[in-house]
Structures are given as structure tokens and as C-alpha cells.
Amino acid sequence: QVQLVESGGGLVQPGGSLRLSCAASGSIFSINTMGWYRQAPGRERDLVAVMTYGSTTNYADSVKGRFTISRDNAKNTVYLQMNSLKPEDTAVYYCNAYLKVAGTGAYLEVWGQGTLVTVSS
């Protein structure tokens, strides 16, 4: 089956930087979209940034100019470079992919397990 494995979360002080990575593995024919969502305590899960296979990007207004999403299609991996981090960025960050499964041709939306990012002094 298909799995997303996230890494890079942790504790960082305000103004600092952190890079998240997410690698998709399994029987994948193609990945249409990969991206990042986050869920802060007491809030719903929200879009952070997404990137299509053709490199079209979409960012939440709150992270524009600070976060950069990138994608290595050959490795089925998406990254989120987070700069100038603020306490309000504290959340569990989830990787997401919409992909076509090899062989069956079925389409799936897959989520990672989430990685905690804490921005605090």
C-alpha cells in the first residue's frame, strides 16, 4: 500500500527555521499533489502549502513569504522550509498526497501521521 513518512518536526525558538520532509512510498503510479496541513490545539486542520506535479503552489496567507514548499518528484518527496517561525505556527503538521496507485489505477488521498512543531522561547 502507500505510506507517507514525515520527519523534521521539533522545538524551535521564534525567528528560527525548520525543514519538514515527507516521503511517499509504496505502489505509486503518480502523485498529483503533495502538500502540508497543520492543526493547532483547539483548531481544525488547515492548509499550509501544496504543490502539484507541475510545480503550481498554493500557500496559506499566514505563511506566505516565510514558508517554501518544494518537491522532488523522482523521490516522491515533499519538503516544507519554514523560516521566521512564530509561536502561532505551533501545530501538528501533516503531510498529504493525492495519488494514483500503480496497477489498479485507483486514486487515493493519503495522510502522514503528523509531526509536532513547537515554536517557543
N, C-alpha and C positions, 0 to 999 in steps of 0.2 A: 504494500500500500504506500501511500505518500505521507511523509512526515516533514515538519518544519522544526528545525533546531535553532534556537536563539542563544546568543551569548553577548556579553559586553555590559550588562547591567551592573549597578553597584552604587556606591555612595560617592558623591562629588560635591564640592563646595560651590556656592553661587559664583557665576562667572567662568566656571570651569568647562571642560569639554569631555565628551564621552562618545564612543562609537559603538553602535549596536550592529550585530550581524545576524543574518538568518539564512540558513542553507536548506534548500528543499531537496529531498532525496526520495527515491522510490521509482515506480514505473510512470515516469512523466514523459509525455509526448511534447508538450509545450506549455509554457506558463504565460498566460495573457497579461496578468497584472500581479505585481508584488508590492506590498506596502506595509505600513506601520500604523497601528492604532494604539491608543492609550486609555487607561481607566484610572482616574484618581479616586481616592477614598470618597464614598458617598456620591459619586458621579457615574454617568453612563459612559460606555466605551465610545470614544470619538476618533475620527480620522486625524492622523498626524501628517502623513505623506504617502503618496502612492506613485508608482511608476509603471507604465505599460512597457511591453516588449519593444515598442518603437521609441521609448525614452520620453514619452509625454509624462509630465509630472503634475501633481496637484498637492498643494500644501495647505494645511490649516493656517488661517490668518495669524494665529498666535505664535507660529514658529517660523514664518517667512523671514528670510534674511539671517536666521540663526541655525536652522537645520538644513541639511542637504541629504537627499536620498540618492543613492547610486545603485547600480545593478550590474552584475556580471552574469550575463546570460549563459555563457559557457559553463559556469559553475553553479547555475541555478541559485545564486546568492544575491541577497539584497542587503544594503548597508544603510545605516542612518547615522550621519555625523552630526552630533549635537554640540553646538558651541554657545557660548554666553548663556549658560544654563541658569535658570531662575528657580526659586523654590516652587513656584506654581507648575513647573514641569514634572514635579514628583508624581509618579504614577507607575502602574504596571504597564509595560509596553508589550504589545502583542504583534507578532508578525502574521501577515495574511497573504495568501496566494490564491488566485483563481487560475485553474489549470486544466489541461486536457490530459486524461490518463492514457498512457500507451496501451495499445492493444484493443481495449474496449471502446475507446473514443469518448468515454463519458467525461463530463465536466464536473469538477469538484471545487468547492471553496474550502480551504484548509487553514487552520489556525495553529500557531505555535502555543506553547504552554505559558508564555508570558515571562518577562524578566523585569525585575523591580529596579527602577531608577529613583534614587533619593537624592535630592538637591538640598543640602543643609550645611550650615556652618558648624 
